[in-house]
Amino acid sequence: MESLIMTFNNISINDVARVGGKNASLGEMFNRLSGYGVTVPDGFAVTANAFWLFIDENSLRDQLKELMMNLDTNEYSNLAHTGKQARSLILSATMPQVLKEEILKAYKALCGDTYFEVAVRSSATAEDLPQASFAGQHESYLNIKGEENLLSAVQECFASLYTDRAIKYREDNKFEHTKVALSVGVQKMVRSDKACAGVGFTLEPESGFRDVIHLSGVWGLGENIVQGTVTPDEFFIFKPSLKLGKKAIIQKKLGEKAKTMVYGNNELNAQATINLETAPDKKEQFVLSDDEVMRIAKWALIIEDHYRKPMDIEWAKDGNSNELFIVQARPETVHAQKNSYLVKEYRLENKGELLAEGEAIGSKIAVGKARVLQSTKDADTLQAGEIVVTEITSPDWDPILKKAAAIITDKGGRTSHASIVARELGVPAVVGSSNATQNIRDGEIITVSCCEGKTGFVYRGKLNYKEIEHDFSDSKMPETTQPMLIVGDPENAFRLSFYPNDGVGLMRIEFIITHFVQVHPMALVKFNELKDEATKEKIEQLTHHYPDKEAYFVDKLAQGIATIAAAFYPKDVIVRMSDFKTNEYANLVGGAQFEPEEENPMLGFRGASRYYNDRYREGFRLECEAIKTVRNVMGLTNVKVMIPFCRTVEEGRQVIEVMKANGLNREMDPSLEIYVMAEIPSNVLLAEQFAEIFDGFSIGSNDLTQLTLGIDRDSAIVSGLFSEQNEAAKWMISTVIQKAKAAGRKIGLCGQAPSDFPEFAQFLVKQGINSISFNPDALLQGIRNIILAEEKQKIK
């Protein structure tokens, strides 16, 4: 007789047929990765052979086969009844004596003299195959202690092979019911109910970007993440920096973690759980320290390297010992099988009344009839192509969600059940909206938009949108002129990284400051001098996780820059230091107290002139701190710095000295490069002198044209005269390119004209420009124009 029990130290990934994917993976990691520091709780598997012994000793094989043959595979009208009958057959059967003895013998060997709690998990022989991985098809039982409880839990796992969702799952994936067996893993219990637990992906789960590890976590049992009951903490770790031993956490998001799942004090049912309100101080804490995040990320990287594919892992922290463990790892299946360079782009053509917003899953748009469902009992009301609106979903919803054109939930985050299913099905989802079920009327037509960044929106009515298909897998690129991107929003960075590009020629930090920081840096530096109490209160709310208010600005700005730099690493990302006008700075929280009122902010206190002026010098110090953090601490040395609106050579020298005093010193760090915007006539006329103090130029064609022609481009009366193709503007551009090249300095241009006008692209290529940067929606046309220009240049 083949083994009925296999201990983890005798299991490898080659044993999937005997112990299922879940147990095979646990055994593989326990044996092969412990030496690398990856900690997996010990345990044993009740094998598939044991399952068949149970089935055959009770003469269940033919009875189960007949039940499955009578299943209505068109409408699944008898699915619930069939599943219940199948489970009843297994639960009412008798555990063979030899199997009982083997299970209890292994339990005793695992525990020693005193039985402790174990986790009892189902592991079907086809559950975690790469081509299909709906999580949670079969049952798991936690906190099991004692012989009778263990035997009962094993039998419950056997029966869960015939949950309604598992039956439907096998039908959908063309698995024969009678050829799928269920192994059971019995593993030392990690008491995460007394600490925290979570999940991780060794890629970015929305875009499929491969160089990031995404971890999320909650207080208590990890079931709250899987069910989407709470919004978890999130951590993004950059793999290349992790490998270099740098502090590789490029982004952290504090979740509200409203509930903490723990075990109840039920002596008759020790696995019974209750969801407690999380203590206020715990809500304000991250569930993991930075060191713990780094440790789990390193383990995730080791696991991915071992399996040579992107992985989906589960981790847990034991509240008794404070140890971290990996409790599961399986192949990631959504992006691993998808060509990330085949991109379907969605664009809304108009916007309507906003009904709800939450986290966007995917990047698609869906229009359809809203179907508000209170529970799975309402499933019959959902028609194919309608949009499910509900509070929360669980694995029991899987057969229902197959019909949905989109999913909207009140609760949940990026790793919740609804999010996982939406990715599997390829439909958009908006999760964690908090109020969708209240604001959306059952039966009304709505538009679900997940194409506007990481926030998803639900609009009333049918909105018009465009679908554009791109295949970037074999994009032809220019030979000499680099096409680069203009980027400002970190939430789009990973998706944009798949576009054909040679890096980011202009990264605007104003978007990060406006949307993520929100506060004027001087209001943080001089917080105690603020006069307006309402402003102080607002800043306290925004910064209350930071004892040091300056650290708030540095941290938020650094995370935004790092996310974009990581997305395009190792290509250059040229970060322009802040270039708000005074009226724009004044609109930041606390800004009015620190900004002068100017008649013409466009030509006033902006750009380089601010950086060494006492009015803003300390604010610029914080910007420099953020750049230092990204480059030196996180290891993203592909970041270059650019100074905007530098009026004179002497001003340039002053800024360089201030940067040096703030730790951005090219003598100490030769890899640091500092560029200057060429957007003022003086930058062109004295380009040779600017080239002596800066490492490169970027032509700001809008400002340069405006100042060359003396035009306010915002004036409707004279704006018709504005054109980069005016001979005077072209002379300025041509001259600065030639001077930069003569000085051995790189020079690029940022602007719309090279994509709108092929002849302007030809002009730039002819002058020998090094790079041209485009907004994402203009990039492809811009590349075509550059290639055409290079071909014409060859002919000449």
Legacy VTK file of the C-alpha trace (Angstrom):
# vtk DataFile Version 3.0
C-alpha trace
ASCII
DATASET POLYDATA
POINTS 796 float
0.000 0.000 0.000
1.226 3.488 -0.859
1.794 5.885 2.020
-1.277 7.308 3.694
0.836 9.944 5.449
3.855 11.939 4.246
5.741 14.302 6.550
6.841 17.672 5.170
10.503 16.671 5.337
9.746 13.895 2.823
7.670 15.997 0.413
8.888 17.880 -2.661
7.250 19.768 -5.512
7.316 16.514 -7.489
4.669 15.075 -5.161
1.700 17.111 -6.451
-0.109 13.940 -7.556
0.238 12.475 -4.056
-0.340 15.473 -1.785
-1.745 18.260 -3.991
-0.196 21.555 -4.991
-0.507 23.273 -1.621
1.186 20.519 0.391
3.793 19.864 -2.293
4.783 23.531 -2.184
4.952 23.570 1.624
7.123 20.450 1.654
9.369 21.845 -1.070
9.938 25.077 0.855
10.359 23.275 4.184
13.091 21.076 2.693
14.790 23.283 0.140
14.474 26.844 1.444
14.910 26.525 5.219
18.658 26.767 4.673
18.113 30.236 3.176
16.243 31.390 6.272
12.692 30.906 4.959
10.616 29.675 7.906
7.758 27.258 7.174
5.798 25.604 10.040
6.341 21.837 10.235
3.577 19.377 9.440
2.424 16.338 7.480
0.061 15.486 4.641
-2.785 12.995 4.535
-2.193 11.794 0.979
-4.478 11.475 -2.028
-4.055 7.730 -1.605
-5.611 8.060 1.857
-8.523 9.947 0.310
-9.155 7.159 -2.212
-8.918 4.579 0.581
-11.612 6.524 2.452
-13.796 6.743 -0.679
-13.429 3.066 -1.626
-13.783 1.639 1.896
-17.147 3.421 2.035
-18.115 2.485 -1.578
-18.602 6.141 -2.516
-16.882 6.287 -5.900
-19.847 5.214 -8.043
-22.364 7.172 -5.971
-20.373 10.390 -6.388
-19.876 9.729 -10.089
-23.615 9.301 -10.589
-24.347 12.542 -8.729
-21.927 14.452 -10.953
-23.381 12.882 -14.107
-26.806 14.229 -13.134
-25.485 17.775 -12.646
-27.183 20.389 -14.854
-24.106 21.788 -16.612
-26.072 24.358 -18.614
-27.894 26.390 -15.975
-26.485 24.666 -12.848
-30.012 24.725 -11.478
-29.336 21.698 -9.237
-25.786 22.645 -8.200
-26.641 23.419 -4.568
-28.684 20.235 -4.159
-26.032 18.066 -5.855
-23.212 19.526 -3.765
-25.130 19.021 -0.538
-25.821 15.357 -1.396
-22.168 14.700 -2.242
-20.913 16.288 0.973
-23.483 14.357 3.028
-22.241 11.075 1.561
-18.687 11.839 2.679
-19.562 13.297 6.083
-21.774 10.338 7.006
-19.093 7.807 6.006
-16.737 6.074 8.455
-13.032 6.841 8.645
-11.100 3.556 8.027
-9.339 2.372 11.186
-5.932 2.159 9.523
-6.235 5.757 8.342
-7.296 6.945 11.800
-4.263 5.287 13.338
-1.837 6.727 10.778
-3.187 10.273 11.188
-2.993 10.158 14.986
0.478 8.610 14.884
1.704 11.495 12.695
-0.041 14.037 14.951
1.715 12.586 17.997
5.081 12.676 16.207
4.535 16.324 15.246
3.479 17.477 18.725
5.566 15.317 21.041
4.263 14.875 24.583
1.595 17.583 24.454
-0.856 18.141 21.633
-0.853 21.680 20.284
-3.124 23.512 17.845
-2.773 22.741 14.150
-4.091 24.160 10.896
-5.890 21.593 8.732
-5.955 22.604 5.069
-7.335 21.030 1.916
-4.893 20.463 -0.947
-6.554 19.081 -4.068
-4.342 17.390 -6.625
-5.443 19.903 -9.267
-6.218 22.955 -7.129
-3.048 24.958 -7.630
-2.033 24.023 -11.147
-0.630 27.041 -13.008
-3.482 27.298 -15.497
-6.180 27.767 -12.851
-5.920 29.049 -9.318
-9.189 30.240 -7.832
-8.208 30.541 -4.211
-10.442 29.055 -1.552
-12.290 26.338 -3.466
-11.915 23.875 -0.598
-12.126 24.304 3.150
-9.457 24.897 5.768
-9.862 24.548 9.526
-7.703 26.451 11.976
-6.907 26.121 15.678
-7.685 22.385 15.762
-6.527 20.544 18.891
-7.069 16.969 20.058
-7.492 13.618 18.325
-11.239 13.627 17.639
-11.208 17.239 16.469
-8.358 16.491 14.066
-10.043 13.418 12.560
-13.274 15.357 12.166
-11.477 18.252 10.444
-9.768 15.872 7.989
-13.138 14.373 7.037
-14.619 17.871 6.642
-11.766 18.667 4.248
-12.521 15.507 2.244
-16.149 16.628 1.959
-15.116 20.094 0.793
-14.001 18.581 -2.513
-17.703 18.888 -3.303
-18.494 22.424 -2.221
-20.725 24.096 -4.811
-17.927 26.406 -5.876
-15.411 23.529 -6.187
-17.793 21.543 -8.396
-18.373 24.584 -10.623
-14.646 25.323 -10.684
-13.840 21.829 -11.986
-16.548 22.104 -14.627
-15.180 25.472 -15.781
-11.631 24.129 -15.962
-12.580 20.794 -17.575
-11.256 18.689 -14.689
-12.926 15.297 -14.351
-14.545 15.096 -10.919
-13.593 11.470 -10.380
-9.922 12.135 -11.152
-9.423 14.870 -8.579
-8.409 13.716 -5.115
-8.082 15.714 -1.939
-5.005 15.589 0.251
-5.079 17.271 3.660
-2.216 19.257 5.177
-1.833 19.259 8.954
0.532 22.007 10.050
1.660 23.553 13.303
-0.644 26.502 13.965
0.817 30.004 13.660
-1.014 32.140 16.221
-1.498 35.117 13.954
-4.752 35.799 15.807
-2.442 37.291 18.442
-0.377 39.239 15.887
-0.925 39.716 12.142
-1.092 37.956 8.789
-1.246 38.758 5.111
-0.476 37.918 1.515
2.142 38.839 -1.045
2.752 38.814 -4.776
6.170 38.802 -6.388
4.864 41.237 -8.988
2.615 44.293 -8.934
-0.859 42.718 -9.015
-2.587 45.319 -11.210
-0.076 45.830 -14.027
2.008 42.659 -13.764
5.191 44.738 -13.340
7.827 42.175 -12.369
10.388 44.172 -10.378
8.137 44.842 -7.382
7.013 42.681 -4.461
3.599 43.675 -3.107
2.781 42.740 0.494
-0.395 43.447 2.426
-1.361 42.673 5.987
-4.000 42.962 8.719
-4.147 42.466 12.455
-5.275 38.987 13.465
-6.102 36.143 11.108
-5.487 36.684 7.410
-9.044 35.695 6.549
-10.039 39.363 6.729
-7.797 40.036 3.712
-9.079 37.090 1.706
-12.686 37.995 2.437
-12.018 41.674 1.805
-13.602 42.585 5.123
-11.029 45.295 5.848
-8.609 47.532 3.990
-5.102 46.208 4.745
-1.737 47.912 5.018
0.211 47.728 1.751
3.946 47.672 1.078
5.771 47.855 -2.262
9.358 46.579 -2.315
11.709 47.100 -5.273
13.561 43.880 -6.117
16.811 45.319 -7.597
17.299 47.499 -4.489
16.470 44.541 -2.247
19.184 42.501 -3.960
21.667 45.335 -3.369
20.888 45.374 0.349
19.241 48.802 0.188
16.134 49.869 2.077
13.922 48.775 -0.782
10.457 49.777 0.499
9.431 52.316 -2.125
5.844 52.782 -0.980
3.771 52.192 2.166
0.034 52.666 2.565
-1.647 52.548 5.956
-4.944 50.646 5.758
-7.824 51.314 8.121
-7.827 47.673 9.375
-11.202 48.248 11.048
-11.592 44.650 12.258
-9.280 42.082 13.865
-10.246 38.419 13.499
-9.419 36.253 16.529
-10.569 32.937 17.962
-13.590 33.034 20.241
-13.708 31.448 23.686
-15.849 28.550 22.534
-14.720 25.311 24.138
-17.004 23.241 21.901
-15.723 24.920 18.738
-12.155 26.177 19.179
-11.906 27.239 15.541
-14.878 29.590 15.841
-13.725 33.110 15.065
-15.013 36.532 15.965
-14.260 39.848 14.298
-13.447 42.493 16.887
-13.255 46.226 16.372
-9.554 47.068 16.050
-8.217 49.264 18.847
-7.701 52.892 17.697
-3.938 52.829 18.325
-3.614 49.622 16.276
-5.446 51.191 13.338
-2.797 53.899 13.295
0.108 51.407 13.308
1.514 49.423 10.422
1.175 45.692 11.116
4.836 45.123 10.215
8.021 47.020 10.993
10.250 47.959 8.058
12.672 45.192 9.057
9.854 42.635 9.013
8.659 43.875 5.613
12.183 43.483 4.262
12.504 39.970 5.724
9.259 38.735 4.158
10.200 40.409 0.862
13.573 38.630 0.867
11.797 35.335 1.483
9.373 36.089 -1.360
12.327 36.736 -3.655
13.987 33.466 -2.599
10.724 31.591 -3.235
10.291 33.209 -6.652
13.897 32.461 -7.622
13.468 28.856 -6.502
10.298 28.268 -8.510
11.454 30.511 -11.385
8.047 32.118 -11.755
5.959 34.863 -10.110
4.451 33.628 -6.853
1.441 34.325 -4.655
2.355 33.772 -0.994
0.683 33.886 2.414
2.606 34.948 5.513
1.757 35.025 9.206
3.309 36.277 12.427
2.986 34.257 15.632
1.896 36.463 18.527
3.363 34.084 21.105
6.883 33.837 19.679
6.899 36.961 17.433
8.283 34.753 14.642
7.359 35.243 10.990
6.339 32.295 8.795
5.436 31.525 5.204
2.281 29.416 5.368
1.564 28.999 1.660
3.039 29.697 -1.784
1.562 29.017 -5.208
2.206 30.278 -8.738
0.629 33.620 -9.633
-1.676 32.849 -12.536
-3.162 36.075 -13.912
-0.141 37.977 -15.216
2.188 34.983 -15.516
0.165 33.736 -18.492
-0.388 37.164 -20.006
1.814 39.186 -22.329
2.065 42.487 -20.456
3.131 44.214 -23.665
-0.289 43.595 -25.223
-2.127 46.588 -23.823
-5.750 47.550 -24.288
-6.111 51.193 -23.356
-9.447 52.626 -22.233
-10.311 56.324 -22.287
-13.488 57.960 -21.014
-14.728 60.631 -23.408
-16.868 62.369 -20.790
-17.727 62.113 -17.102
-21.067 61.965 -15.339
-22.476 62.110 -11.836
-20.130 60.309 -9.444
-21.878 57.607 -7.405
-18.959 55.864 -5.702
-15.201 55.496 -5.742
-12.725 52.971 -4.367
-9.612 51.065 -5.352
-9.449 50.281 -9.069
-8.806 46.664 -10.013
-7.662 46.389 -13.611
-7.721 49.280 -16.081
-10.915 48.636 -18.032
-14.292 50.358 -18.362
-17.644 48.566 -18.148
-21.162 49.848 -18.772
-24.218 47.920 -17.661
-27.192 47.524 -15.385
-26.396 47.614 -11.666
-27.591 44.615 -9.706
-27.428 45.265 -5.958
-27.116 41.902 -4.191
-27.407 41.493 -0.426
-26.095 37.909 -0.458
-25.618 34.846 -2.673
-29.303 34.077 -2.112
-30.089 36.891 -4.566
-28.027 35.219 -7.321
-31.061 34.419 -9.467
-31.711 38.128 -10.054
-28.319 38.634 -11.759
-28.341 38.415 -15.548
-25.230 37.923 -17.684
-23.497 41.232 -18.429
-24.868 43.053 -15.385
-22.683 44.735 -12.771
-22.614 43.205 -9.292
-22.905 45.726 -6.448
-22.562 44.218 -2.978
-21.010 44.762 0.424
-18.426 41.980 0.220
-17.783 38.691 -1.612
-16.370 35.314 -0.583
-15.496 32.111 -2.486
-19.191 31.148 -2.398
-19.789 33.975 -4.879
-17.523 32.473 -7.576
-20.252 30.838 -9.714
-22.292 34.075 -9.576
-19.458 36.441 -10.466
-18.763 34.539 -13.694
-21.796 36.374 -15.142
-20.724 39.872 -14.079
-19.410 42.589 -16.401
-17.884 44.352 -13.380
-17.806 44.080 -9.585
-18.313 46.847 -7.008
-17.949 46.263 -3.260
-18.279 48.410 -0.147
-15.420 46.599 1.587
-12.092 45.091 0.586
-8.717 45.958 -0.881
-6.391 44.900 -3.687
-5.957 41.397 -2.285
-9.585 40.753 -1.335
-11.594 37.934 -2.852
-13.468 40.293 -5.195
-10.152 41.684 -6.493
-8.677 38.233 -7.100
-11.763 37.048 -8.987
-11.983 40.263 -11.043
-8.393 39.775 -12.209
-9.039 36.107 -13.002
-12.142 36.992 -15.025
-10.575 40.051 -16.656
-13.353 42.413 -15.552
-12.974 45.798 -13.833
-13.746 46.107 -10.136
-14.041 48.985 -7.686
-13.458 47.673 -4.162
-13.595 49.319 -0.750
-16.014 52.037 -1.888
-17.724 52.101 1.557
-21.044 53.375 0.170
-21.756 51.848 -3.258
-24.680 49.736 -2.034
-26.267 52.883 -0.586
-25.674 55.219 -3.538
-26.341 52.917 -6.501
-29.943 52.019 -7.307
-30.740 48.447 -8.271
-31.396 48.254 -12.006
-29.954 51.632 -13.010
-27.389 51.916 -15.816
-23.908 52.789 -14.553
-20.369 53.158 -15.901
-17.465 51.597 -13.999
-14.142 53.278 -14.820
-10.819 51.770 -13.727
-8.743 53.595 -16.351
-8.053 56.758 -14.343
-5.266 55.503 -12.065
-5.425 53.484 -8.861
-8.776 54.999 -7.902
-11.816 53.499 -9.606
-14.970 55.541 -10.217
-18.630 54.630 -10.695
-20.709 57.116 -12.703
-24.460 57.275 -13.234
-25.607 56.481 -16.764
-23.914 55.217 -19.896
-20.753 57.177 -20.684
-18.910 57.064 -23.991
-15.414 55.626 -24.056
-12.721 54.455 -26.454
-10.851 51.159 -26.587
-7.396 51.276 -28.155
-5.315 48.126 -28.607
-1.512 48.328 -28.482
1.061 45.620 -29.059
4.347 46.799 -27.562
6.033 43.387 -27.672
7.950 44.163 -30.853
7.808 47.945 -31.100
10.251 49.519 -33.493
12.299 52.213 -31.782
14.271 55.121 -33.273
17.967 54.491 -33.848
19.526 57.665 -32.464
16.858 59.867 -30.865
15.487 58.595 -27.551
11.691 58.743 -27.084
10.999 59.395 -23.401
7.892 59.947 -21.306
6.498 62.859 -19.329
5.108 61.408 -16.074
3.648 62.937 -12.930
1.281 60.419 -11.335
2.988 57.490 -9.546
-0.223 55.462 -9.763
0.176 55.116 -13.537
3.903 54.392 -13.504
3.929 50.582 -13.531
1.390 50.435 -16.352
3.280 53.019 -18.412
6.547 51.115 -17.978
5.346 48.628 -20.621
5.054 51.378 -23.243
8.039 51.615 -25.611
10.338 54.207 -24.044
13.884 55.136 -23.127
12.982 56.443 -19.685
11.327 59.542 -18.254
12.557 62.832 -19.689
10.410 64.927 -17.363
9.019 63.820 -14.039
6.869 66.570 -12.558
6.793 66.408 -8.756
3.991 68.973 -8.537
1.381 66.207 -8.927
2.807 64.312 -5.942
2.966 67.447 -3.799
-0.603 68.460 -4.693
-2.270 65.049 -4.335
-0.176 63.095 -1.825
1.608 65.708 0.309
-1.027 68.476 0.033
0.841 70.731 2.485
3.162 73.647 1.680
6.654 72.567 2.835
7.258 75.837 4.694
4.050 75.256 6.668
5.674 72.055 7.940
9.049 73.676 8.630
7.408 76.577 10.497
4.344 74.774 11.819
4.520 76.477 15.209
4.436 79.886 13.526
1.203 79.241 11.614
-1.452 81.831 12.385
-4.590 80.081 11.143
-5.915 77.457 13.596
-8.006 75.672 10.949
-4.868 75.245 8.831
-2.953 73.840 11.802
-5.763 71.380 12.481
-5.787 70.239 8.842
-2.014 69.705 8.892
-2.268 67.788 12.177
-4.798 65.449 10.555
-2.603 64.839 7.510
0.643 64.352 9.438
-0.528 62.661 12.637
1.438 59.478 11.858
4.641 61.524 11.752
6.082 62.959 14.991
8.403 65.002 12.742
6.295 67.029 10.315
9.201 67.626 7.948
9.604 63.841 7.661
6.024 63.683 6.363
6.922 65.815 3.330
10.169 63.939 2.655
8.550 60.512 3.014
5.524 61.208 0.809
7.577 62.899 -1.912
10.282 60.207 -1.819
7.712 57.418 -2.158
6.125 59.074 -5.187
9.461 59.685 -6.921
10.710 56.189 -6.033
7.629 54.515 -7.497
8.175 56.193 -10.866
11.948 55.641 -10.742
11.422 51.946 -9.945
8.924 51.512 -12.778
11.488 52.651 -15.360
14.702 51.421 -13.700
17.507 51.342 -14.839
16.522 53.914 -17.483
16.998 57.588 -16.659
14.235 59.347 -14.752
14.829 63.106 -14.814
13.075 64.675 -11.832
12.332 68.377 -12.135
12.410 70.125 -8.777
9.224 71.987 -7.872
8.082 74.626 -10.339
4.808 75.904 -8.915
4.012 79.573 -9.449
3.367 81.550 -6.237
-0.417 81.444 -6.735
-0.209 77.640 -7.096
1.996 77.261 -4.011
-0.476 79.427 -2.089
-3.239 76.888 -2.807
-1.400 74.185 -0.850
-2.484 73.739 2.773
-0.773 76.496 4.769
0.645 78.059 1.614
-1.067 81.445 1.740
1.026 82.573 4.719
4.304 81.962 2.887
3.626 83.188 -0.644
3.674 86.786 -1.912
0.849 88.040 -4.106
2.230 88.748 -7.571
0.794 90.501 -10.598
2.491 88.059 -12.981
3.420 84.772 -11.247
4.614 83.307 -14.571
7.587 85.678 -14.474
7.796 86.071 -10.719
9.098 84.117 -7.741
9.406 80.669 -9.327
11.920 77.960 -10.184
15.584 78.339 -9.256
15.058 81.770 -7.692
13.158 80.157 -4.817
15.722 77.531 -3.912
18.332 79.847 -2.372
15.890 82.520 -1.160
15.144 82.627 2.570
11.418 82.472 1.798
11.772 78.902 0.472
15.326 77.681 1.165
14.134 75.293 3.915
11.355 73.981 1.676
13.926 73.204 -1.012
15.992 71.405 1.631
13.091 68.972 2.081
12.918 68.390 -1.684
16.644 67.584 -1.653
16.147 65.214 1.301
13.552 63.307 -0.731
15.952 62.978 -3.683
18.714 61.797 -1.321
16.385 59.190 0.167
15.443 57.850 -3.262
19.010 57.716 -4.577
21.098 56.867 -1.521
18.760 54.965 0.792
16.530 53.183 -1.731
19.288 52.759 -4.323
17.442 54.286 -7.292
20.467 55.972 -8.822
18.726 56.270 -12.194
17.164 59.466 -10.807
18.646 62.661 -12.227
17.717 66.121 -11.015
16.605 69.082 -13.122
16.434 72.759 -12.161
13.623 74.786 -13.753
13.490 78.461 -14.717
17.112 79.283 -13.958
17.476 82.902 -15.091
21.218 83.515 -14.781
24.447 81.552 -14.654
25.158 82.967 -11.199
21.742 81.778 -10.021
22.641 78.317 -11.307
25.842 78.347 -9.253
23.941 79.411 -6.142
21.462 76.549 -6.557
24.298 74.038 -7.026
25.895 75.275 -3.780
22.598 74.993 -1.882
22.138 71.453 -3.212
25.676 70.607 -2.142
24.938 71.901 1.360
21.821 69.695 1.362
23.819 66.564 0.552
23.406 66.444 -3.237
27.086 66.799 -4.038
28.423 65.635 -7.406
31.980 65.626 -6.070
31.001 63.095 -3.404
28.654 61.181 -5.731
29.894 61.237 -9.350
26.790 59.303 -10.495
24.576 62.290 -9.625
23.698 64.443 -12.630
21.993 67.841 -12.490
20.239 69.177 -15.583
18.766 72.594 -16.263
15.632 73.527 -18.167
16.353 75.594 -21.281
13.190 77.676 -21.260
14.402 81.276 -21.003
16.256 83.132 -23.796
19.186 83.655 -21.394
19.599 79.855 -21.208
20.155 79.837 -24.977
22.282 82.956 -25.247
24.623 81.819 -22.457
24.280 78.067 -23.022
28.068 77.572 -23.055
28.298 79.015 -19.540
25.293 77.046 -18.255
26.945 73.916 -19.694
29.931 74.496 -17.418
27.827 74.019 -14.281
25.051 71.654 -15.441
25.282 68.122 -16.880
22.543 68.484 -19.469
19.640 70.521 -20.822
15.946 69.943 -21.360
14.184 72.396 -23.642
10.862 73.588 -22.258
9.424 74.571 -25.615
6.263 76.182 -24.225
7.991 78.715 -21.973
10.853 79.270 -24.413
8.448 80.059 -27.265
6.310 82.256 -25.030
9.275 84.296 -23.814
10.926 84.489 -27.227
7.766 85.816 -28.887
6.589 87.842 -25.892
3.237 86.028 -25.823
1.036 85.077 -22.894
-0.171 81.735 -24.221
-3.132 81.868 -21.832
-4.420 85.043 -23.479
-7.196 84.186 -25.924
-6.523 87.405 -27.836
-2.903 86.687 -28.823
-2.631 82.923 -28.281
-3.094 82.356 -32.015
0.427 83.709 -32.542
1.933 81.058 -30.270
3.847 78.395 -32.235
7.027 76.442 -31.554
7.445 76.393 -35.331
7.856 80.150 -35.534
11.278 80.874 -37.049
12.450 82.782 -33.973
11.473 79.918 -31.653
13.117 77.372 -33.945
16.289 79.477 -34.064
16.431 79.461 -30.258
15.896 75.691 -30.138
18.440 75.003 -32.878
21.014 77.262 -31.235
20.779 75.683 -27.787
21.013 72.185 -29.297
24.173 73.089 -31.183
25.745 74.753 -28.145
24.913 71.787 -25.897
26.413 69.332 -28.374
29.542 71.441 -28.746
29.928 71.398 -24.955
29.429 67.613 -24.808
26.152 67.917 -22.906
22.992 65.885 -23.515
19.916 67.823 -24.550
16.267 66.857 -24.896
12.908 68.514 -25.450
9.597 68.084 -23.650
6.432 69.027 -25.474
3.458 68.172 -27.643
4.622 69.620 -30.962
6.885 66.709 -32.104
3.907 64.319 -31.951
1.416 66.754 -33.493
3.669 67.945 -36.323
5.948 65.451 -38.133
7.876 68.338 -39.670
8.779 69.637 -36.187
10.080 66.188 -35.220
12.143 66.215 -38.423
13.550 69.613 -37.488
14.642 68.341 -34.045
16.186 65.139 -35.415
18.059 67.132 -38.037
19.511 69.351 -35.297
20.790 66.224 -33.522
18.666 66.359 -30.371
19.342 63.444 -27.977
15.809 62.824 -26.726
12.202 63.960 -27.052
9.719 63.470 -24.200
6.000 62.954 -24.777
2.837 62.678 -22.737
1.724 59.008 -22.724
-1.180 59.580 -25.123
1.181 61.176 -27.664
4.103 58.742 -27.302
3.275 56.299 -30.098
2.638 59.000 -32.686
5.778 60.750 -31.495
7.842 57.597 -32.028
6.421 57.211 -35.530
7.343 60.815 -36.306
10.900 60.352 -34.998
11.422 57.173 -37.046
10.119 58.924 -40.166
12.428 61.865 -39.475
15.463 59.598 -39.026
14.694 57.792 -42.279
14.447 61.100 -44.159
17.691 62.226 -42.566
19.417 59.070 -43.863
18.203 59.713 -47.410
19.611 63.234 -47.310
LINES 1 797
796 0 1 2 3 4 5 6 7 8 9 10 11 12 13 14 15 16 17 18 19 20 21 22 23 24 25 26 27 28 29 30 31 32 33 34 35 36 37 38 39 40 41 42 43 44 45 46 47 48 49 50 51 52 53 54 55 56 57 58 59 60 61 62 63 64 65 66 67 68 69 70 71 72 73 74 75 76 77 78 79 80 81 82 83 84 85 86 87 88 89 90 91 92 93 94 95 96 97 98 99 100 101 102 103 104 105 106 107 108 109 110 111 112 113 114 115 116 117 118 119 120 121 122 123 124 125 126 127 128 129 130 131 132 133 134 135 136 137 138 139 140 141 142 143 144 145 146 147 148 149 150 151 152 153 154 155 156 157 158 159 160 161 162 163 164 165 166 167 168 169 170 171 172 173 174 175 176 177 178 179 180 181 182 183 184 185 186 187 188 189 190 191 192 193 194 195 196 197 198 199 200 201 202 203 204 205 206 207 208 209 210 211 212 213 214 215 216 217 218 219 220 221 222 223 224 225 226 227 228 229 230 231 232 233 234 235 236 237 238 239 240 241 242 243 244 245 246 247 248 249 250 251 252 253 254 255 256 257 258 259 260 261 262 263 264 265 266 267 268 269 270 271 272 273 274 275 276 277 278 279 280 281 282 283 284 285 286 287 288 289 290 291 292 293 294 295 296 297 298 299 300 301 302 303 304 305 306 307 308 309 310 311 312 313 314 315 316 317 318 319 320 321 322 323 324 325 326 327 328 329 330 331 332 333 334 335 336 337 338 339 340 341 342 343 344 345 346 347 348 349 350 351 352 353 354 355 356 357 358 359 360 361 362 363 364 365 366 367 368 369 370 371 372 373 374 375 376 377 378 379 380 381 382 383 384 385 386 387 388 389 390 391 392 393 394 395 396 397 398 399 400 401 402 403 404 405 406 407 408 409 410 411 412 413 414 415 416 417 418 419 420 421 422 423 424 425 426 427 428 429 430 431 432 433 434 435 436 437 438 439 440 441 442 443 444 445 446 447 448 449 450 451 452 453 454 455 456 457 458 459 460 461 462 463 464 465 466 467 468 469 470 471 472 473 474 475 476 477 478 479 480 481 482 483 484 485 486 487 488 489 490 491 492 493 494 495 496 497 498 499 500 501 502 503 504 505 506 507 508 509 510 511 512 513 514 515 516 517 518 519 520 521 522 523 524 525 526 527 528 529 530 531 532 533 534 535 536 537 538 539 540 541 542 543 544 545 546 547 548 549 550 551 552 553 554 555 556 557 558 559 560 561 562 563 564 565 566 567 568 569 570 571 572 573 574 575 576 577 578 579 580 581 582 583 584 585 586 587 588 589 590 591 592 593 594 595 596 597 598 599 600 601 602 603 604 605 606 607 608 609 610 611 612 613 614 615 616 617 618 619 620 621 622 623 624 625 626 627 628 629 630 631 632 633 634 635 636 637 638 639 640 641 642 643 644 645 646 647 648 649 650 651 652 653 654 655 656 657 658 659 660 661 662 663 664 665 666 667 668 669 670 671 672 673 674 675 676 677 678 679 680 681 682 683 684 685 686 687 688 689 690 691 692 693 694 695 696 697 698 699 700 701 702 703 704 705 706 707 708 709 710 711 712 713 714 715 716 717 718 719 720 721 722 723 724 725 726 727 728 729 730 731 732 733 734 735 736 737 738 739 740 741 742 743 744 745 746 747 748 749 750 751 752 753 754 755 756 757 758 759 760 761 762 763 764 765 766 767 768 769 770 771 772 773 774 775 776 777 778 779 780 781 782 783 784 785 786 787 788 789 790 791 792 793 794 795
